[in-house]
Amino acid sequence: MSSIISKASQAIQIWNEVRNNPVAVINYFNQSTYFKITKEDYLIWKDSDPEFIHAYMGLVPNTAQGNFSLSLFSVDSVTDQNPVESHWELFEAKIRQNPYEAAVIPDPSMTLVEKSNEGEITPLEGLTRSIQWALHKDVWIEGQEDLVLVFEIPFHDLKILFENELADYIILSPALNEQEEANVFKIDLILWGYNANGITWNKPMDLIRPSPPFKSPSNFQLLHYAL
């Protein structure tokens, strides 16, 4: 059986090599529309009681297409504070692959839900950011000089969706969040919870942080190991 660490490391290396090639990046993002975190992933990370999930961008071989496809390789922040070489078994148990998958369209009727806490945004705002991605991603990607390597996802968000909203899985949709300066965007991930009855509730948060630009990701140990 191949090592998940080796697979993640290779995928992160390949993404790092092409992430500032706009033509390639646009092609990879156009292949599908969202990443997925399962309840099983959540339960594996829960024992560590982390503050964040570190979701690393990666490119994995796609044998069906003879090309590469996007995946996230995600690990809890408690595990990821340790050097990989001396905590190999721990990383092997905690890293999860979250492939980039085909479209799921959120139900627009959910836009009537109101935000209730600091940092949350409404479903309408989440949909708006997803639409911004669809409309502007090509031009936005072409203008980037240091595209994201890893997202920090607050574990609290996953806990609310899986335990309070009873989601079976969460989709993470790429989005563009317009900044105070008009027509200036940063990449975002919008979290949508799903169960057998469809969407449970939209739970996007302003606290998801792509690195770069928000900080140097060099202190993230899986990235340090891979690069």
Secondary structure as UniProt FT lines:
FT   HELIX           4..18
FT   TURN            19..20
FT   HELIX           22..30
FT   STRAND          34..38
FT   HELIX           39..46
FT   TURN            47..48
FT   STRAND          52..62
FT   TURN            63..66
FT   STRAND          67..76
FT   TURN            77..78
FT   HELIX           79..81
FT   HELIX           85..87
FT   HELIX           88..94
FT   STRAND          96..101
FT   HELIX           108..112
FT   TURN            118..119
FT   HELIX           123..142
FT   STRAND          150..154
FT   HELIX           155..159
FT   HELIX           160..164
FT   STRAND          169..178
FT   TURN            182..183
FT   STRAND          185..195
FT   TURN            196..197
FT   STRAND          198..202
FT   TURN            206..207
FT   STRAND          209..211
FT   TURN            212..213
FT   HELIX           217..219
FT   HELIX           221..226
//
